[in-house]
Amino acid sequence: MLFNIVTGFIIPWLLASPLVQKQPRLFIVISPISALISLIINTIGFYFDFWHFKPIFSKNETISALPLDFGLYAVLGPLFIFFITKRPFGIPALISFLSFSLLATLLEFLGLQFNRVMYSNGWNIGWTFISYAIGFLAVATAWRTVRSYFELVK
């Protein structure tokens, strides 16, 4: 579990800290939304036995993914919104969306290769890409709703 905490929670927040300092509103609002979306998707995946994540806790498997829900995915959501609003390097929003979905999928693929993640019940890396795409679409939808009330990205 220590590995999950360090790689899934501590490292992502340390890497994101410069942007968090520059865009605190974005992270304060979007990070909890991203974490919630991740929690929902992971809970569904664990419930239907689509995947397992080490270490496996028999009473509640979702515990092992919590550092990623509140770390990596809570960071990727605001970072995605930053990229689609600021468009660094002139990258179109669609390319950012596909890139973030692919990046998250590739990170999970690494987890598969190192036996940290196991798939079952017909789940595969293609479904993983789709689940991340749905997650990022949900984050973008939440952002569109929130931005009608106040500006998040300065």
GROMACS elastic network, one bead per residue, 0.5 to 0.9 nm:
[ bonds ]
;  ai    aj funct       b0    kb
    1     4     6  0.50917   500
    1     5     6  0.63223   500
    1     6     6  0.87265   500
    1    54     6  0.77098   500
    1    55     6  0.61823   500
    1    64     6  0.66942   500
    1    67     6  0.88619   500
    2     5     6  0.50622   500
    2     6     6  0.61651   500
    2     7     6  0.85224   500
    3     6     6  0.52640   500
    3     7     6  0.59433   500
    3     8     6  0.77741   500
    4     7     6  0.53866   500
    4     8     6  0.51086   500
    4     9     6  0.72066   500
    4    54     6  0.84563   500
    4    55     6  0.86700   500
    4    64     6  0.72724   500
    4    65     6  0.75722   500
    4    66     6  0.85571   500
    4    67     6  0.61174   500
    4    68     6  0.72110   500
    5     8     6  0.53529   500
    5     9     6  0.50987   500
    5    10     6  0.63641   500
    5    11     6  0.86361   500
    5    66     6  0.85022   500
    5    67     6  0.52159   500
    5    68     6  0.76612   500
    5    71     6  0.83708   500
    6     9     6  0.56973   500
    6    11     6  0.60420   500
    6    12     6  0.87362   500
    6    67     6  0.82867   500
    7    10     6  0.63157   500
    7    11     6  0.54634   500
    7    12     6  0.72421   500
    7    67     6  0.84360   500
    7    68     6  0.81954   500
    7    71     6  0.87560   500
    7    72     6  0.83785   500
    8    11     6  0.66960   500
    8    12     6  0.65737   500
    8    13     6  0.89392   500
    8    65     6  0.83962   500
    8    66     6  0.85993   500
    8    67     6  0.53284   500
    8    69     6  0.80862   500
    8    70     6  0.82475   500
    8    71     6  0.55801   500
    8    72     6  0.54353   500
    8    73     6  0.86056   500
    9    12     6  0.57363   500
    9    13     6  0.63855   500
    9    14     6  0.87313   500
    9    66     6  0.87049   500
    9    67     6  0.50035   500
    9    68     6  0.57965   500
    9    69     6  0.82202   500
    9    70     6  0.66005   500
    9    72     6  0.59874   500
   10    13     6  0.54382   500
   10    14     6  0.61348   500
   10    15     6  0.86723   500
   10    67     6  0.84636   500
   10    71     6  0.69450   500
   10    72     6  0.87134   500
   11    14     6  0.50899   500
   11    15     6  0.61088   500
   11    16     6  0.85352   500
   11    71     6  0.82155   500
   11    72     6  0.82941   500
   12    15     6  0.51844   500
   12    16     6  0.61040   500
   12    17     6  0.85683   500
   12    68     6  0.89770   500
   12    71     6  0.60567   500
   12    72     6  0.53602   500
   12    73     6  0.87934   500
   12    74     6  0.89289   500
   12    75     6  0.66393   500
   12    76     6  0.85895   500
   13    17     6  0.58840   500
   13    20     6  0.87061   500
   13    71     6  0.64085   500
   13    72     6  0.75191   500
   13    74     6  0.88254   500
   13    75     6  0.67641   500
   14    17     6  0.52272   500
   14    18     6  0.82255   500
   15    18     6  0.73218   500
   15    19     6  0.85629   500
   16    19     6  0.55135   500
   16    20     6  0.60878   500
   16    21     6  0.87803   500
   16    75     6  0.68473   500
   16    79     6  0.82993   500
   17    21     6  0.61749   500
   17    22     6  0.86917   500
   18    21     6  0.52695   500
   18    22     6  0.64967   500
   18    23     6  0.87111   500
   19    23     6  0.58027   500
   19    24     6  0.78224   500
   19    27     6  0.87845   500
   19    79     6  0.83710   500
   20    23     6  0.51223   500
   20    24     6  0.50360   500
   20    25     6  0.83771   500
   20    26     6  0.78891   500
   20    27     6  0.62255   500
   20    28     6  0.87109   500
   21    24     6  0.56367   500
   22    25     6  0.89696   500
   22   154     6  0.86516   500
   23    26     6  0.55055   500
   23    27     6  0.67070   500
   23    28     6  0.88572   500
   23    82     6  0.87466   500
   23   152     6  0.78441   500
   23   153     6  0.64617   500
   23   154     6  0.70396   500
   24    27     6  0.52646   500
   24    28     6  0.59723   500
   24    29     6  0.85887   500
   24   152     6  0.85445   500
   24   153     6  0.88213   500
   25    28     6  0.50558   500
   25    29     6  0.61281   500
   25    30     6  0.82827   500
   25   151     6  0.84762   500
   25   152     6  0.55209   500
   25   153     6  0.72646   500
   25   154     6  0.89042   500
   26    29     6  0.55375   500
   26    30     6  0.57858   500
   26    31     6  0.77699   500
   26    78     6  0.61774   500
   26    79     6  0.88013   500
   26    81     6  0.81940   500
   26    82     6  0.79694   500
   26   151     6  0.87081   500
   26   153     6  0.59385   500
   26   154     6  0.88348   500
   27    30     6  0.52727   500
   27    31     6  0.51322   500
   27    32     6  0.81220   500
   27    74     6  0.83454   500
   27    75     6  0.76980   500
   27    77     6  0.86074   500
   27    78     6  0.57296   500
   27    79     6  0.84698   500
   27   152     6  0.86579   500
   28    31     6  0.60592   500
   28    32     6  0.72237   500
   29    32     6  0.63998   500
   29    33     6  0.70248   500
   29    78     6  0.85060   500
   29   143     6  0.87379   500
   29   146     6  0.83883   500
   29   152     6  0.79278   500
   30    33     6  0.50845   500
   30    34     6  0.60419   500
   30    35     6  0.85505   500
   30    74     6  0.77027   500
   30    75     6  0.87750   500
   30    77     6  0.65980   500
   30    78     6  0.54923   500
   30    81     6  0.83499   500
   30   139     6  0.75443   500
   30   142     6  0.80657   500
   30   143     6  0.71371   500
   30   146     6  0.89983   500
   30   152     6  0.88999   500
   31    34     6  0.50440   500
   31    35     6  0.60647   500
   31    36     6  0.85225   500
   31    70     6  0.80579   500
   31    71     6  0.89687   500
   31    73     6  0.79756   500
   31    75     6  0.62698   500
   31    76     6  0.82913   500
   31    77     6  0.64107   500
   31    78     6  0.61013   500
   32    35     6  0.50067   500
   32    36     6  0.60532   500
   32    37     6  0.85921   500
   32    70     6  0.79439   500
   32    74     6  0.65527   500
   33    36     6  0.50967   500
   33    37     6  0.62283   500
   33    38     6  0.85994   500
   33    74     6  0.77181   500
   33    77     6  0.81495   500
   33   139     6  0.69567   500
   33   142     6  0.75166   500
   33   143     6  0.89953   500
   34    37     6  0.51533   500
   34    38     6  0.61493   500
   34    39     6  0.85733   500
   34    69     6  0.80017   500
   34    70     6  0.84156   500
   34    73     6  0.61989   500
   34    74     6  0.50223   500
   34    75     6  0.78729   500
   34    76     6  0.78568   500
   34    77     6  0.53384   500
   34    78     6  0.77132   500
   34   135     6  0.79251   500
   34   136     6  0.83129   500
   34   138     6  0.84268   500
   34   139     6  0.61357   500
   35    38     6  0.50230   500
   35    39     6  0.60581   500
   35    40     6  0.86150   500
   35    68     6  0.85563   500
   35    69     6  0.50842   500
   35    70     6  0.54008   500
   35    71     6  0.79562   500
   35    72     6  0.88502   500
   35    73     6  0.60673   500
   35    75     6  0.86111   500
   35    77     6  0.83223   500
   36    40     6  0.61901   500
   36    41     6  0.86553   500
   36    69     6  0.76959   500
   36    70     6  0.85811   500
   36    74     6  0.85005   500
   37    40     6  0.51643   500
   37    41     6  0.62311   500
   37    42     6  0.85513   500
   37    69     6  0.85335   500
   37    73     6  0.88266   500
   37   135     6  0.63741   500
   37   136     6  0.89272   500
   37   138     6  0.73931   500
   37   139     6  0.76517   500
   38    41     6  0.51857   500
   38    42     6  0.59724   500
   38    43     6  0.83613   500
   38    68     6  0.84910   500
   38    69     6  0.54982   500
   38    70     6  0.84568   500
   38    73     6  0.65862   500
   38    74     6  0.80887   500
   38   132     6  0.89939   500
   38   135     6  0.71121   500
   39    42     6  0.51768   500
   39    43     6  0.58983   500
   39    44     6  0.85322   500
   39    62     6  0.82469   500
   39    65     6  0.84612   500
   39    66     6  0.76801   500
   39    69     6  0.60196   500
   39    70     6  0.86672   500
   40    43     6  0.51620   500
   40    44     6  0.62416   500
   40    45     6  0.86087   500
   41    44     6  0.52501   500
   41    45     6  0.61627   500
   41    46     6  0.86666   500
   41   131     6  0.75983   500
   41   135     6  0.77871   500
   42    46     6  0.60099   500
   42    47     6  0.83461   500
   42    51     6  0.87411   500
   42    62     6  0.69008   500
   42    65     6  0.76094   500
   42    69     6  0.83986   500
   43    46     6  0.52204   500
   43    47     6  0.59393   500
   43    48     6  0.85833   500
   43    61     6  0.86915   500
   43    62     6  0.63197   500
   44    47     6  0.50677   500
   44    48     6  0.61646   500
   44    49     6  0.84064   500
   44    50     6  0.84578   500
   45    48     6  0.54301   500
   45    49     6  0.60466   500
   45    50     6  0.50879   500
   45    51     6  0.61116   500
   45    52     6  0.85163   500
   46    50     6  0.61099   500
   46    51     6  0.59286   500
   46    52     6  0.66937   500
   46    53     6  0.88828   500
   46    60     6  0.89804   500
   46    61     6  0.67157   500
   46    62     6  0.66906   500
   47    50     6  0.77237   500
   47    61     6  0.87964   500
   47    62     6  0.89808   500
   48    51     6  0.82616   500
   48   121     6  0.80739   500
   49    52     6  0.72552   500
   49   119     6  0.81780   500
   49   120     6  0.64860   500
   49   121     6  0.66034   500
   50   118     6  0.84834   500
   50   119     6  0.57314   500
   50   121     6  0.54749   500
   50   122     6  0.72158   500
   50   123     6  0.55264   500
   50   124     6  0.87097   500
   51   117     6  0.68758   500
   51   118     6  0.54808   500
   51   120     6  0.57628   500
   51   121     6  0.82018   500
   51   123     6  0.73139   500
   52    55     6  0.86375   500
   52    56     6  0.69626   500
   52    61     6  0.73404   500
   52    62     6  0.87779   500
   52   116     6  0.82652   500
   52   117     6  0.57055   500
   52   118     6  0.51434   500
   52   119     6  0.64762   500
   52   120     6  0.80688   500
   53    56     6  0.60934   500
   53    61     6  0.74742   500
   53    62     6  0.81756   500
   53    64     6  0.63144   500
   53    65     6  0.67716   500
   53   111     6  0.88118   500
   53   115     6  0.86781   500
   53   116     6  0.57980   500
   53   118     6  0.65261   500
   53   119     6  0.89965   500
   54    57     6  0.81810   500
   54    61     6  0.87554   500
   54    64     6  0.63851   500
   54    65     6  0.83790   500
   54   115     6  0.80337   500
   54   116     6  0.51740   500
   54   117     6  0.64636   500
   54   118     6  0.84826   500
   55    61     6  0.83803   500
   55    63     6  0.88962   500
   55    64     6  0.59636   500
   55   116     6  0.78170   500
   56    60     6  0.83333   500
   56    61     6  0.57786   500
   56    62     6  0.86448   500
   56    63     6  0.84229   500
   56    64     6  0.66927   500
   57    60     6  0.55827   500
   57    62     6  0.79331   500
   57    63     6  0.70648   500
   57    64     6  0.71214   500
   58    61     6  0.60716   500
   60    63     6  0.60833   500
   60    64     6  0.85177   500
   61    64     6  0.61623   500
   61    65     6  0.78461   500
   62    65     6  0.54463   500
   62    66     6  0.66196   500
   63    66     6  0.53399   500
   63    67     6  0.82480   500
   64    67     6  0.72169   500
   64    68     6  0.84836   500
   65    68     6  0.54240   500
   65    69     6  0.62459   500
   65    70     6  0.88504   500
   66    70     6  0.61258   500
   66    71     6  0.80844   500
   67    70     6  0.53598   500
   67    71     6  0.55390   500
   67    72     6  0.76909   500
   68    73     6  0.60332   500
   68    74     6  0.78483   500
   69    72     6  0.64831   500
   69    73     6  0.53245   500
   69    74     6  0.62791   500
   70    73     6  0.64907   500
   70    74     6  0.52519   500
   70    75     6  0.80628   500
   71    74     6  0.52371   500
   71    75     6  0.61253   500
   71    76     6  0.86213   500
   72    75     6  0.52198   500
   72    76     6  0.60862   500
   72    77     6  0.87859   500
   73    77     6  0.61973   500
   73   104     6  0.86751   500
   74    77     6  0.57883   500
   74    78     6  0.72583   500
   75    78     6  0.58598   500
   75    79     6  0.62592   500
   75    80     6  0.86670   500
   76    80     6  0.59095   500
   76    81     6  0.86243   500
   76   100     6  0.78174   500
   76   104     6  0.84983   500
   76   136     6  0.89002   500
   77    80     6  0.51261   500
   77    81     6  0.63905   500
   77    82     6  0.86856   500
   77   135     6  0.87396   500
   77   136     6  0.68751   500
   77   139     6  0.63369   500
   77   140     6  0.83960   500
   78    82     6  0.60738   500
   78    83     6  0.86005   500
   78   139     6  0.83792   500
   79    83     6  0.62649   500
   79    84     6  0.87865   500
   80    83     6  0.51196   500
   80    84     6  0.63251   500
   80    85     6  0.86678   500
   80    96     6  0.70950   500
   80    97     6  0.72962   500
   80   100     6  0.67698   500
   80   136     6  0.77414   500
   80   139     6  0.85662   500
   80   140     6  0.83457   500
   81    84     6  0.51948   500
   81    85     6  0.60909   500
   81    86     6  0.83556   500
   81   139     6  0.79222   500
   81   140     6  0.68034   500
   81   143     6  0.74701   500
   81   153     6  0.84702   500
   82    85     6  0.53129   500
   82    86     6  0.57444   500
   82    87     6  0.75726   500
   82    88     6  0.87441   500
   82   153     6  0.69165   500
   83    86     6  0.54424   500
   83    87     6  0.50434   500
   83    88     6  0.63705   500
   83    91     6  0.78956   500
   83    92     6  0.87845   500
   83    93     6  0.73652   500
   83    96     6  0.65178   500
   83    97     6  0.88354   500
   84    87     6  0.54159   500
   84    88     6  0.84761   500
   84    91     6  0.80201   500
   84    92     6  0.71521   500
   84    94     6  0.81399   500
   84    95     6  0.89746   500
   84    96     6  0.64069   500
   84    97     6  0.77796   500
   84   140     6  0.89232   500
   85    88     6  0.87146   500
   85    93     6  0.77795   500
   85   153     6  0.74302   500
   86    90     6  0.85331   500
   86   153     6  0.80221   500
   86   154     6  0.88502   500
   87    90     6  0.51732   500
   87    91     6  0.52494   500
   87    92     6  0.65311   500
   87    93     6  0.71736   500
   87    96     6  0.83756   500
   88    91     6  0.61308   500
   91    94     6  0.83666   500
   91    95     6  0.64954   500
   91    96     6  0.66521   500
   92    95     6  0.54084   500
   92    96     6  0.64341   500
   92    97     6  0.87917   500
   93    96     6  0.50046   500
   93    97     6  0.61071   500
   93    98     6  0.86566   500
   94    97     6  0.50001   500
   94    98     6  0.62073   500
   94    99     6  0.84446   500
   95    98     6  0.51347   500
   95    99     6  0.58882   500
   95   100     6  0.84880   500
   96   100     6  0.60018   500
   96   101     6  0.84455   500
   97   100     6  0.53621   500
   97   101     6  0.62008   500
   97   102     6  0.85506   500
   97   133     6  0.75306   500
   97   136     6  0.71120   500
   97   137     6  0.80713   500
   98   101     6  0.51326   500
   98   102     6  0.60097   500
   98   103     6  0.84750   500
   98   133     6  0.75124   500
   99   102     6  0.50272   500
   99   103     6  0.59122   500
   99   104     6  0.85594   500
  100   104     6  0.61384   500
  100   105     6  0.84405   500
  100   132     6  0.83591   500
  100   133     6  0.82080   500
  100   136     6  0.78613   500
  101   104     6  0.53805   500
  101   105     6  0.61946   500
  101   106     6  0.86674   500
  101   129     6  0.61782   500
  101   130     6  0.79840   500
  101   131     6  0.86211   500
  101   132     6  0.53505   500
  101   133     6  0.52170   500
  101   134     6  0.87973   500
  101   135     6  0.85825   500
  101   136     6  0.71273   500
  102   106     6  0.60206   500
  102   107     6  0.85684   500
  102   129     6  0.65705   500
  102   132     6  0.81441   500
  102   133     6  0.84246   500
  103   106     6  0.50731   500
  103   107     6  0.62097   500
  103   108     6  0.86620   500
  104   107     6  0.51237   500
  104   108     6  0.63139   500
  104   109     6  0.85859   500
  104   128     6  0.88868   500
  104   129     6  0.78053   500
  104   132     6  0.68362   500
  105   108     6  0.51032   500
  105   109     6  0.60629   500
  105   110     6  0.87059   500
  105   125     6  0.72226   500
  105   126     6  0.86257   500
  105   128     6  0.62900   500
  105   129     6  0.53967   500
  105   132     6  0.70618   500
  106   110     6  0.63021   500
  106   111     6  0.86776   500
  106   125     6  0.89347   500
  106   129     6  0.87801   500
  107   110     6  0.51625   500
  107   111     6  0.65633   500
  107   112     6  0.88846   500
  108   112     6  0.63108   500
  108   113     6  0.86963   500
  108   116     6  0.88890   500
  108   117     6  0.74721   500
  108   125     6  0.83876   500
  108   128     6  0.81798   500
  109   113     6  0.62464   500
  109   114     6  0.86851   500
  109   117     6  0.83930   500
  109   125     6  0.71402   500
  110   114     6  0.62365   500
  110   115     6  0.84990   500
  110   116     6  0.84408   500
  110   117     6  0.87727   500
  111   114     6  0.52168   500
  111   115     6  0.60288   500
  111   117     6  0.53207   500
  111   118     6  0.84468   500
  112   115     6  0.50028   500
  112   116     6  0.59345   500
  112   118     6  0.62399   500
  112   119     6  0.82943   500
  113   116     6  0.77142   500
  113   117     6  0.81763   500
  114   117     6  0.77935   500
  115   118     6  0.65870   500
  119   122     6  0.75684   500
  119   123     6  0.56441   500
  119   124     6  0.65115   500
  119   125     6  0.87682   500
  120   123     6  0.55641   500
  120   124     6  0.79916   500
  123   126     6  0.80999   500
  123   127     6  0.62023   500
  123   128     6  0.76229   500
  124   127     6  0.54455   500
  124   128     6  0.63566   500
  124   129     6  0.89616   500
  125   129     6  0.63009   500
  125   130     6  0.87373   500
  126   129     6  0.51822   500
  126   130     6  0.64754   500
  126   131     6  0.87492   500
  127   131     6  0.61178   500
  127   132     6  0.86423   500
  128   131     6  0.50625   500
  128   132     6  0.62686   500
  128   133     6  0.85583   500
  129   132     6  0.52030   500
  129   133     6  0.61141   500
  129   134     6  0.86337   500
  130   134     6  0.61246   500
  130   135     6  0.85361   500
  131   134     6  0.50899   500
  131   135     6  0.61818   500
  131   136     6  0.87418   500
  132   136     6  0.61669   500
  132   137     6  0.84684   500
  133   136     6  0.51976   500
  133   137     6  0.60822   500
  133   138     6  0.85333   500
  134   137     6  0.50234   500
  134   138     6  0.61127   500
  134   139     6  0.86612   500
  135   138     6  0.50527   500
  135   139     6  0.62892   500
  135   140     6  0.87035   500
  136   140     6  0.61416   500
  136   141     6  0.85069   500
  137   140     6  0.50424   500
  137   141     6  0.60876   500
  137   142     6  0.85928   500
  138   141     6  0.50083   500
  138   142     6  0.61623   500
  138   143     6  0.85420   500
  139   142     6  0.51111   500
  139   143     6  0.61211   500
  139   144     6  0.86517   500
  140   144     6  0.61713   500
  140   145     6  0.86671   500
  141   144     6  0.51218   500
  141   145     6  0.63667   500
  141   146     6  0.87319   500
  142   145     6  0.50960   500
  142   146     6  0.61524   500
  142   147     6  0.85419   500
  143   146     6  0.50433   500
  143   147     6  0.58762   500
  143   148     6  0.86361   500
  143   152     6  0.85867   500
  144   147     6  0.53211   500
  144   148     6  0.66592   500
  145   148     6  0.56796   500
  145   149     6  0.75805   500
  146   149     6  0.55467   500
  146   150     6  0.67147   500
  146   151     6  0.82548   500
  146   152     6  0.82404   500
  147   150     6  0.50384   500
  147   151     6  0.54801   500
  147   152     6  0.65120   500
  148   151     6  0.77472   500
  151   154     6  0.72854   500
